[in-house]
Amino acid sequence: MELVSGVPIQDYVITASSAELRVILRDLLWQCRRLDSIGLAHNELSRPEDHVIISNGRAFIIDFESASLNSRVSNVAQILNALIMGRVYSGSC
């Protein structure tokens, strides 16, 4: 465990340039893919405003309290759904 000081993703997207946002989203999707590849489902990435912090140009997925192993839930699908539905941008559920 480590302390991550940063800003929630919904605050970051307001001030980030398109290039910075592209880097962060690529990093976040890569991390989600890595979690999927080991069979670890975060289970709450459909609400990234509460579970993704941006610090020093990197995305950090936090709060694995409801995570589970060997779940069929895709972290990539959850985060993409949140992006498509605009939850990252509005901060609403």
SEBA-823338 format. One record per residue (C-alpha): residue in one letter; chain; x, y, z. Coordinates in nm, 3 decimals, m for minus. Last residue first. Example, Ala and Ser with C-alpha at 12.3 -4.5 7.8 and 13.67 -1.06 7.14 Angstrom:
<kollums>
<kollum><residu>s</residu><chaine>A</chaine><x>1.367</x><y>m0.106</y><z>0.714</z></kollum>
<kollum><residu>a</residu><chaine>A</chaine><x>1.230</x><y>m0.450</y><z>0.780</z></kollum>
</kollums>
This chain:
<kollums>
<kollum><residu>c</residu><chaine>A</chaine><x>m2.340</x><y>0.822</y><z>m1.173</z></kollum>
<kollum><residu>s</residu><chaine>A</chaine><x>m2.213</x><y>1.176</y><z>m1.189</z></kollum>
<kollum><residu>g</residu><chaine>A</chaine><x>m1.857</x><y>1.305</y><z>m1.209</z></kollum>
<kollum><residu>s</residu><chaine>A</chaine><x>m1.941</x><y>1.484</y><z>m1.531</z></kollum>
<kollum><residu>y</residu><chaine>A</chaine><x>m1.638</x><y>1.403</y><z>m1.744</z></kollum>
<kollum><residu>v</residu><chaine>A</chaine><x>m1.556</x><y>1.058</y><z>m1.617</z></kollum>
<kollum><residu>r</residu><chaine>A</chaine><x>m1.922</x><y>0.958</y><z>m1.611</z></kollum>
<kollum><residu>g</residu><chaine>A</chaine><x>m1.967</x><y>1.055</y><z>m1.976</z></kollum>
<kollum><residu>m</residu><chaine>A</chaine><x>m2.157</x><y>0.740</y><z>m2.078</z></kollum>
<kollum><residu>i</residu><chaine>A</chaine><x>m1.883</x><y>0.650</y><z>m2.324</z></kollum>
<kollum><residu>l</residu><chaine>A</chaine><x>m1.607</x><y>0.702</y><z>m2.069</z></kollum>
<kollum><residu>a</residu><chaine>A</chaine><x>m1.790</x><y>0.507</y><z>m1.797</z></kollum>
<kollum><residu>n</residu><chaine>A</chaine><x>m1.858</x><y>0.225</y><z>m2.042</z></kollum>
<kollum><residu>l</residu><chaine>A</chaine><x>m1.492</x><y>0.224</y><z>m2.141</z></kollum>
<kollum><residu>i</residu><chaine>A</chaine><x>m1.396</x><y>0.195</y><z>m1.774</z></kollum>
<kollum><residu>q</residu><chaine>A</chaine><x>m1.629</x><y>m0.099</y><z>m1.713</z></kollum>
<kollum><residu>a</residu><chaine>A</chaine><x>m1.539</x><y>m0.275</y><z>m2.037</z></kollum>
<kollum><residu>v</residu><chaine>A</chaine><x>m1.167</x><y>m0.252</y><z>m1.959</z></kollum>
<kollum><residu>n</residu><chaine>A</chaine><x>m1.227</x><y>m0.383</y><z>m1.606</z></kollum>
<kollum><residu>s</residu><chaine>A</chaine><x>m1.407</x><y>m0.684</y><z>m1.749</z></kollum>
<kollum><residu>v</residu><chaine>A</chaine><x>m1.640</x><y>m0.869</y><z>m1.514</z></kollum>
<kollum><residu>r</residu><chaine>A</chaine><x>m1.609</x><y>m1.244</y><z>m1.560</z></kollum>
<kollum><residu>s</residu><chaine>A</chaine><x>m1.470</x><y>m1.283</y><z>m1.212</z></kollum>
<kollum><residu>n</residu><chaine>A</chaine><x>m1.173</x><y>m1.505</y><z>m1.137</z></kollum>
<kollum><residu>l</residu><chaine>A</chaine><x>m1.060</x><y>m1.298</y><z>m0.841</z></kollum>
<kollum><residu>s</residu><chaine>A</chaine><x>m1.267</x><y>m1.030</y><z>m0.674</z></kollum>
<kollum><residu>a</residu><chaine>A</chaine><x>m1.241</x><y>m0.661</y><z>m0.597</z></kollum>
<kollum><residu>s</residu><chaine>A</chaine><x>m1.490</x><y>m0.502</y><z>m0.357</z></kollum>
<kollum><residu>e</residu><chaine>A</chaine><x>m1.233</x><y>m0.325</y><z>m0.138</z></kollum>
<kollum><residu>f</residu><chaine>A</chaine><x>m0.993</x><y>m0.255</y><z>m0.425</z></kollum>
<kollum><residu>d</residu><chaine>A</chaine><x>m1.001</x><y>0.116</y><z>m0.349</z></kollum>
<kollum><residu>i</residu><chaine>A</chaine><x>m0.760</x><y>0.277</y><z>m0.592</z></kollum>
<kollum><residu>i</residu><chaine>A</chaine><x>m0.671</x><y>0.272</y><z>m0.961</z></kollum>
<kollum><residu>f</residu><chaine>A</chaine><x>m0.384</x><y>0.511</y><z>m1.017</z></kollum>
<kollum><residu>a</residu><chaine>A</chaine><x>m0.345</x><y>0.702</y><z>m1.342</z></kollum>
<kollum><residu>r</residu><chaine>A</chaine><x>m0.012</x><y>0.859</y><z>m1.417</z></kollum>
<kollum><residu>g</residu><chaine>A</chaine><x>0.106</x><y>1.210</y><z>m1.514</z></kollum>
<kollum><residu>n</residu><chaine>A</chaine><x>0.237</x><y>1.293</y><z>m1.168</z></kollum>
<kollum><residu>s</residu><chaine>A</chaine><x>m0.084</x><y>1.189</y><z>m0.994</z></kollum>
<kollum><residu>i</residu><chaine>A</chaine><x>m0.426</x><y>1.111</y><z>m1.138</z></kollum>
<kollum><residu>i</residu><chaine>A</chaine><x>m0.668</x><y>0.927</y><z>m0.909</z></kollum>
<kollum><residu>v</residu><chaine>A</chaine><x>m0.918</x><y>0.664</y><z>m1.025</z></kollum>
<kollum><residu>h</residu><chaine>A</chaine><x>m1.172</x><y>0.495</y><z>m0.795</z></kollum>
<kollum><residu>d</residu><chaine>A</chaine><x>m1.441</x><y>0.741</y><z>m0.689</z></kollum>
<kollum><residu>e</residu><chaine>A</chaine><x>m1.474</x><y>0.934</y><z>m1.016</z></kollum>
<kollum><residu>p</residu><chaine>A</chaine><x>m1.416</x><y>0.606</y><z>m1.198</z></kollum>
<kollum><residu>r</residu><chaine>A</chaine><x>m1.771</x><y>0.484</y><z>m1.131</z></kollum>
<kollum><residu>s</residu><chaine>A</chaine><x>m1.796</x><y>0.197</y><z>m1.384</z></kollum>
<kollum><residu>l</residu><chaine>A</chaine><x>m1.463</x><y>0.104</y><z>m1.233</z></kollum>
<kollum><residu>e</residu><chaine>A</chaine><x>m1.640</x><y>m0.055</y><z>m0.938</z></kollum>
<kollum><residu>n</residu><chaine>A</chaine><x>m1.594</x><y>m0.431</y><z>m0.983</z></kollum>
<kollum><residu>h</residu><chaine>A</chaine><x>m1.212</x><y>m0.426</y><z>m0.952</z></kollum>
<kollum><residu>a</residu><chaine>A</chaine><x>m1.201</x><y>m0.763</y><z>m1.128</z></kollum>
<kollum><residu>l</residu><chaine>A</chaine><x>m0.877</x><y>m0.958</y><z>m1.094</z></kollum>
<kollum><residu>g</residu><chaine>A</chaine><x>m0.837</x><y>m1.239</y><z>m1.348</z></kollum>
<kollum><residu>i</residu><chaine>A</chaine><x>m0.467</x><y>m1.186</y><z>m1.417</z></kollum>
<kollum><residu>s</residu><chaine>A</chaine><x>m0.528</x><y>m1.064</y><z>m1.773</z></kollum>
<kollum><residu>d</residu><chaine>A</chaine><x>m0.820</x><y>m0.848</y><z>m1.663</z></kollum>
<kollum><residu>l</residu><chaine>A</chaine><x>m0.598</x><y>m0.658</y><z>m1.418</z></kollum>
<kollum><residu>r</residu><chaine>A</chaine><x>m0.344</x><y>m0.603</y><z>m1.698</z></kollum>
<kollum><residu>r</residu><chaine>A</chaine><x>m0.619</x><y>m0.480</y><z>m1.929</z></kollum>
<kollum><residu>c</residu><chaine>A</chaine><x>m0.738</x><y>m0.233</y><z>m1.665</z></kollum>
<kollum><residu>q</residu><chaine>A</chaine><x>m0.381</x><y>m0.106</y><z>m1.623</z></kollum>
<kollum><residu>w</residu><chaine>A</chaine><x>m0.349</x><y>m0.061</y><z>m1.999</z></kollum>
<kollum><residu>l</residu><chaine>A</chaine><x>m0.682</x><y>0.123</y><z>m2.011</z></kollum>
<kollum><residu>l</residu><chaine>A</chaine><x>m0.565</x><y>0.362</y><z>m1.739</z></kollum>
<kollum><residu>d</residu><chaine>A</chaine><x>m0.229</x><y>0.427</y><z>m1.906</z></kollum>
<kollum><residu>r</residu><chaine>A</chaine><x>m0.398</x><y>0.492</y><z>m2.243</z></kollum>
<kollum><residu>l</residu><chaine>A</chaine><x>m0.646</x><y>0.722</y><z>m2.070</z></kollum>
<kollum><residu>i</residu><chaine>A</chaine><x>m0.367</x><y>0.914</y><z>m1.899</z></kollum>
<kollum><residu>v</residu><chaine>A</chaine><x>m0.163</x><y>0.956</y><z>m2.218</z></kollum>
<kollum><residu>r</residu><chaine>A</chaine><x>m0.467</x><y>1.067</y><z>m2.421</z></kollum>
<kollum><residu>l</residu><chaine>A</chaine><x>m0.564</x><y>1.314</y><z>m2.149</z></kollum>
<kollum><residu>e</residu><chaine>A</chaine><x>m0.220</x><y>1.471</y><z>m2.154</z></kollum>
<kollum><residu>a</residu><chaine>A</chaine><x>m0.236</x><y>1.510</y><z>m2.534</z></kollum>
<kollum><residu>s</residu><chaine>A</chaine><x>m0.591</x><y>1.651</y><z>m2.520</z></kollum>
<kollum><residu>s</residu><chaine>A</chaine><x>m0.481</x><y>1.905</y><z>m2.263</z></kollum>
<kollum><residu>a</residu><chaine>A</chaine><x>m0.582</x><y>1.848</y><z>m1.903</z></kollum>
<kollum><residu>t</residu><chaine>A</chaine><x>m0.784</x><y>2.100</y><z>m1.700</z></kollum>
<kollum><residu>i</residu><chaine>A</chaine><x>m1.135</x><y>1.951</y><z>m1.704</z></kollum>
<kollum><residu>v</residu><chaine>A</chaine><x>m1.012</x><y>1.593</y><z>m1.746</z></kollum>
<kollum><residu>y</residu><chaine>A</chaine><x>m0.822</x><y>1.615</y><z>m1.416</z></kollum>
<kollum><residu>d</residu><chaine>A</chaine><x>m1.124</x><y>1.703</y><z>m1.203</z></kollum>
<kollum><residu>q</residu><chaine>A</chaine><x>m1.318</x><y>1.396</y><z>m1.324</z></kollum>
<kollum><residu>i</residu><chaine>A</chaine><x>m1.007</x><y>1.180</y><z>m1.275</z></kollum>
<kollum><residu>p</residu><chaine>A</chaine><x>m0.980</x><y>1.257</y><z>m0.907</z></kollum>
<kollum><residu>v</residu><chaine>A</chaine><x>m0.673</x><y>1.463</y><z>m0.821</z></kollum>
<kollum><residu>g</residu><chaine>A</chaine><x>m0.343</x><y>1.353</y><z>m0.674</z></kollum>
<kollum><residu>s</residu><chaine>A</chaine><x>m0.170</x><y>1.231</y><z>m0.365</z></kollum>
<kollum><residu>v</residu><chaine>A</chaine><x>m0.126</x><y>0.854</y><z>m0.361</z></kollum>
<kollum><residu>l</residu><chaine>A</chaine><x>m0.037</x><y>0.702</y><z>m0.025</z></kollum>
<kollum><residu>e</residu><chaine>A</chaine><x>0.108</x><y>0.355</y><z>m0.060</z></kollum>
<kollum><residu>m</residu><chaine>A</chaine><x>0.000</x><y>0.000</y><z>0.000</z></kollum>
</kollums>
